[in-house]
Amino acid sequence: MFGYVKPVNSELLVKEYEFYKATYCGVCRSMKALTGGLSNVLHSYDSVFLALVRMLFVKDEDIRATKARCIAHPVKKRGMLVRNEATDYTARAFGILTYYKLRDDLSDEKIGKRIITNLLCPIFSNAKNKAQLSNIAKLSEEKLGEITKLEKAKCESVDEPAKLFGELLGAIFAEGIEGDSGRVLYSIGFHLGKFIYAADAAEDYEKDRKSGSYNPYVIAYGGEALTDENKQTIKCALLLECRGIELAVNLLPFGRRAVIENIIKNIIYLGLPKRIEFLDSEKRRPDEEGIDNNEAS
């Protein structure tokens, strides 16, 4: 999910950070078991957020950790979650999402990246087939295909493609969960998807306006360099999506799972806002930082 969905590690307690890393390793183990031995080649920490949220609907006794070595860390044993329903689902969902994202990227990437993408596509095609989530596979193809059509048509609004990606992530978060809980999970995924698409477009603004690549913000702002006012407008819209995620997250059934709750809320309250700090002005006045001039001296 583009490297946006991460906590601020320095604000996690040691046990929280260890559980976060163990969840990452648990998803990796599930990938190897369910979607193929090489499907974890593009595994990222973004997947942990989905696994943590889905873990709130897993029985306490099924959330266990062990210590083991792996190919990436052969010397020292690392804490890893034993495979559970949440890590398995996350592995399947990310295998599918990665395949369709790679396939849609083929027409956009430069020749060097296209070669790499072509090499990876068969791996993730196999992962998609093994994932056995036909609803998610169908929806991923449909929504990402619609986004590609909008991008090729030079859609001027970031809202249209962002909404489609939000609908896809909403469905992925809520798959198999019924009732009010399903609606809460859909809302988390929906607002997160909109945030990710829009934040990614904002971060790529300068690169895209110079290369001529499609970017809805470049079209909206006429290809000019973003002013501080433009950046703050974009940032406010992104923070509204964060607010939507927060409202839904506060309805999750955390119970006594304080470690999972603290990691999730760290990601939402600290991690996502920090990830869009590139939209802040490069030079800020001391009074904007909340520092009195006399104290600063």
C-alpha positions as CSV (number, residue, x, y, z in Angstrom):
1,M,0.0,0.0,0.0
2,F,2.7,2.4,-1.1
3,G,4.6,2.6,2.2
4,Y,2.1,4.9,3.9
5,V,0.6,2.6,6.6
6,K,3.2,2.4,9.3
7,P,3.5,3.5,12.9
8,V,6.0,5.9,14.4
9,N,8.2,3.3,15.9
10,S,9.8,5.6,18.5
11,E,6.3,6.1,20.1
12,L,5.7,2.3,20.5
13,L,6.5,0.5,23.7
14,V,9.0,-2.3,23.3
15,K,6.4,-5.0,23.6
16,E,4.2,-3.2,21.0
17,Y,7.1,-2.9,18.6
18,E,8.0,-6.6,19.1
19,F,4.4,-7.6,18.4
20,Y,4.3,-5.4,15.3
21,K,7.4,-7.1,13.9
22,A,6.1,-10.5,14.9
23,T,2.9,-9.8,13.0
24,Y,4.9,-8.8,9.9
25,C,6.8,-12.1,10.1
26,G,3.5,-14.0,10.7
27,V,2.1,-12.6,7.5
28,C,5.3,-13.6,5.7
29,R,5.0,-17.2,7.0
30,S,1.4,-17.3,5.8
31,M,2.4,-16.0,2.4
32,K,5.0,-18.8,2.0
33,A,2.4,-21.4,3.1
34,L,-0.6,-20.2,1.1
35,T,0.4,-18.1,-1.9
36,G,3.8,-19.5,-2.9
37,G,7.4,-19.5,-1.6
38,L,8.3,-16.4,-3.6
39,S,5.1,-14.4,-3.1
40,N,6.7,-12.6,-0.1
41,V,9.3,-11.0,-2.4
42,L,7.2,-7.7,-2.3
43,H,6.0,-8.2,1.3
44,S,5.9,-4.9,3.1
45,Y,5.0,-3.6,6.6
46,D,1.9,-2.0,5.1
47,S,0.2,-5.5,5.4
48,V,0.5,-5.4,9.1
49,F,-2.3,-2.9,9.6
50,L,-4.8,-5.1,7.9
51,A,-3.6,-8.2,9.9
52,L,-3.9,-6.2,13.1
53,V,-7.4,-5.0,12.4
54,R,-8.6,-8.5,11.3
55,M,-6.9,-10.0,14.4
56,L,-9.5,-8.3,16.6
57,F,-11.9,-10.9,15.2
58,V,-9.7,-13.9,16.0
59,K,-9.9,-15.9,19.2
60,D,-7.4,-15.0,21.9
61,E,-6.0,-18.5,22.0
62,D,-5.2,-18.4,18.3
63,I,-2.9,-15.4,18.7
64,R,0.4,-16.9,19.7
65,A,4.0,-16.1,19.0
66,T,7.1,-18.3,18.6
67,K,10.8,-17.7,17.9
68,A,12.3,-19.1,14.6
69,R,14.9,-18.4,12.0
70,C,14.1,-17.6,8.4
71,I,16.0,-17.1,5.1
72,A,16.0,-13.4,5.6
73,H,17.3,-13.7,9.2
74,P,19.2,-17.0,9.4
75,V,21.5,-16.2,12.3
76,K,19.2,-15.2,15.2
77,K,15.7,-16.4,15.9
78,R,13.0,-13.8,15.7
79,G,9.6,-13.4,17.3
80,M,7.0,-14.5,14.8
81,L,3.2,-15.0,15.1
82,V,2.0,-18.5,14.6
83,R,-0.2,-18.5,11.5
84,N,-3.8,-17.5,12.4
85,E,-6.9,-16.6,10.5
86,A,-5.9,-12.9,10.3
87,T,-2.4,-13.5,8.9
88,D,-3.7,-16.1,6.5
89,Y,-6.4,-13.7,5.1
90,T,-3.9,-10.8,4.9
91,A,-1.5,-13.0,2.9
92,R,-4.2,-14.0,0.5
93,A,-5.6,-10.5,0.0
94,F,-2.1,-9.0,-0.5
95,G,-1.2,-11.6,-3.0
96,I,-4.2,-10.7,-5.1
97,L,-3.9,-7.0,-4.7
98,T,-0.2,-7.1,-5.6
99,Y,-0.8,-9.1,-8.8
100,Y,-3.4,-6.7,-10.2
101,K,-1.4,-3.7,-9.2
102,L,1.6,-5.1,-11.0
103,R,-0.5,-5.9,-14.1
104,D,-1.9,-2.4,-14.2
105,D,1.6,-0.9,-13.7
106,L,2.9,-2.6,-16.8
107,S,1.6,0.1,-19.1
108,D,2.9,2.9,-16.9
109,E,6.4,1.9,-16.0
110,K,9.6,2.7,-17.9
111,I,11.2,-0.1,-19.8
112,G,13.6,-1.1,-17.0
113,K,10.8,-1.4,-14.5
114,R,8.5,-3.1,-17.0
115,I,11.1,-5.9,-17.4
116,I,11.2,-6.4,-13.6
117,T,7.4,-6.2,-13.4
118,N,7.1,-8.8,-16.2
119,L,9.3,-11.1,-14.2
120,L,7.2,-10.7,-11.1
121,C,3.8,-11.0,-12.7
122,P,3.9,-14.8,-13.1
123,I,4.8,-15.2,-9.4
124,F,1.9,-13.1,-8.3
125,S,-0.4,-14.7,-10.9
126,N,0.3,-17.9,-9.1
127,A,-0.3,-16.2,-5.7
128,K,-3.6,-14.8,-6.9
129,N,-4.8,-18.3,-8.0
130,K,-3.7,-19.9,-4.8
131,A,-5.3,-17.2,-2.6
132,Q,-8.8,-18.5,-3.4
133,L,-10.6,-15.3,-2.7
134,S,-12.6,-15.0,-5.9
135,N,-14.7,-12.1,-4.7
136,I,-11.6,-10.0,-3.9
137,A,-9.9,-11.1,-7.1
138,K,-12.9,-10.0,-9.3
139,L,-13.3,-6.7,-7.4
140,S,-9.5,-6.0,-7.6
141,E,-9.6,-6.5,-11.4
142,E,-12.7,-4.4,-11.8
143,K,-11.7,-1.4,-9.6
144,L,-8.1,-1.2,-10.6
145,G,-9.2,-1.5,-14.2
146,E,-11.6,1.4,-13.8
147,I,-8.9,3.5,-12.2
148,T,-6.6,2.8,-15.2
149,K,-9.4,3.9,-17.5
150,L,-9.8,7.2,-15.6
151,E,-6.0,7.7,-15.6
152,K,-5.8,7.1,-19.4
153,A,-8.7,9.6,-19.9
154,K,-6.7,12.2,-17.9
155,C,-9.4,12.5,-15.2
156,E,-9.1,15.9,-13.6
157,S,-10.4,14.9,-10.2
158,V,-8.4,13.0,-7.7
159,D,-11.7,12.0,-5.9
160,E,-12.9,9.6,-8.6
161,P,-9.9,7.3,-8.8
162,A,-9.4,7.7,-5.0
163,K,-13.0,6.6,-4.3
164,L,-12.5,3.5,-6.5
165,F,-9.4,2.5,-4.6
166,G,-11.2,3.2,-1.3
167,E,-14.1,0.9,-2.4
168,L,-11.5,-1.8,-3.1
169,L,-9.7,-1.5,0.2
170,G,-13.1,-1.3,2.0
171,A,-14.1,-4.6,0.5
172,I,-10.8,-6.2,1.4
173,F,-11.0,-5.1,5.0
174,A,-14.6,-6.2,5.4
175,E,-14.6,-9.5,3.5
176,G,-16.3,-12.2,5.5
177,I,-17.3,-10.0,8.4
178,E,-21.0,-9.4,8.7
179,G,-23.2,-6.7,10.3
180,D,-22.0,-3.6,12.1
181,S,-18.4,-4.9,12.4
182,G,-18.3,-5.4,8.6
183,R,-19.5,-1.8,8.1
184,V,-16.8,-0.5,10.5
185,L,-14.1,-2.4,8.7
186,Y,-15.4,-1.2,5.3
187,S,-15.2,2.4,6.5
188,I,-11.6,2.0,7.7
189,G,-10.6,0.5,4.3
190,F,-12.6,3.0,2.3
191,H,-11.0,6.1,3.9
192,L,-7.6,4.5,4.0
193,G,-7.8,3.7,0.3
194,K,-8.8,7.3,-0.6
195,F,-5.9,8.6,1.6
196,I,-3.3,6.3,0.0
197,Y,-4.3,7.1,-3.6
198,A,-4.4,10.9,-3.0
199,A,-1.3,11.0,-0.9
200,D,0.6,9.0,-3.5
201,A,-0.5,11.4,-6.2
202,A,0.5,14.4,-4.1
203,E,4.0,12.9,-3.3
204,D,4.6,12.2,-7.0
205,Y,3.5,15.7,-8.1
206,E,6.9,17.2,-9.0
207,K,8.1,14.0,-10.7
208,D,4.9,13.7,-12.7
209,R,4.7,17.3,-13.8
210,K,8.2,17.2,-15.1
211,S,7.8,13.8,-16.8
212,G,4.3,14.4,-18.2
213,S,2.9,11.4,-16.4
214,Y,-0.7,11.4,-15.4
215,N,-1.4,13.0,-12.1
216,P,-4.8,14.5,-11.2
217,Y,-3.2,17.2,-9.1
218,V,-1.0,18.2,-11.9
219,I,-4.1,18.7,-14.1
220,A,-6.0,20.5,-11.4
221,Y,-3.1,23.0,-10.7
222,G,-2.2,23.5,-14.3
223,G,1.2,21.9,-14.0
224,E,2.6,24.7,-12.0
225,A,4.7,24.3,-8.9
226,L,2.6,23.8,-5.8
227,T,2.3,26.8,-3.6
228,D,2.1,26.5,0.2
229,E,-1.6,27.2,-0.1
230,N,-2.0,24.3,-2.6
231,K,-0.1,22.0,-0.3
232,Q,-2.2,22.9,2.7
233,T,-5.4,22.4,0.7
234,I,-4.3,18.9,-0.2
235,K,-3.1,18.2,3.3
236,C,-6.5,19.2,4.8
237,A,-8.3,16.9,2.5
238,L,-6.0,14.0,3.4
239,L,-6.4,14.7,7.1
240,L,-10.2,14.5,6.6
241,E,-9.7,11.0,5.4
242,C,-7.6,10.3,8.5
243,R,-10.5,11.6,10.5
244,G,-12.8,9.2,8.8
245,I,-10.5,6.3,9.7
246,E,-10.3,7.5,13.3
247,L,-14.0,7.5,13.7
248,A,-14.3,3.9,12.4
249,V,-11.3,2.7,14.4
250,N,-12.8,4.0,17.6
251,L,-15.7,1.5,17.0
252,L,-13.4,-1.5,16.8
253,P,-13.9,-4.2,19.5
254,F,-10.5,-3.8,21.2
255,G,-11.5,-5.2,24.5
256,R,-8.4,-6.0,26.5
257,R,-6.1,-6.2,23.5
258,A,-4.3,-3.0,24.4
259,V,-1.1,-3.9,22.4
260,I,-3.1,-4.2,19.2
261,E,-5.1,-1.1,20.0
262,N,-2.0,1.0,20.7
263,I,-0.3,0.0,17.5
264,I,-3.4,0.6,15.3
265,K,-4.0,4.0,16.9
266,N,-0.3,4.9,16.6
267,I,-0.6,4.2,12.8
268,I,-3.7,6.3,12.5
269,Y,-3.0,9.3,14.8
270,L,0.8,9.5,14.3
271,G,2.0,7.4,11.3
272,L,-0.4,8.6,8.6
273,P,0.0,12.4,9.4
274,K,3.8,12.0,9.6
275,R,3.8,10.3,6.2
276,I,2.4,13.4,4.6
277,E,4.8,15.9,6.2
278,F,6.3,16.4,2.7
279,L,3.3,18.8,2.2
280,D,4.5,21.1,5.0
281,S,6.3,24.3,4.1
282,E,10.1,23.8,3.9
283,K,10.7,26.9,5.9
284,R,8.4,27.8,8.7
285,R,8.4,30.8,11.0
286,P,9.3,30.3,14.7
287,D,5.8,31.3,15.7
288,E,4.3,28.7,13.4
289,E,6.3,26.1,15.3
290,G,4.8,27.3,18.6
291,I,8.2,28.6,19.8
292,D,8.6,32.0,21.3
293,N,11.4,34.0,19.7
294,N,12.9,34.8,23.1
295,E,12.8,31.2,24.2
296,A,14.3,30.0,20.9
297,S,17.3,32.2,21.5
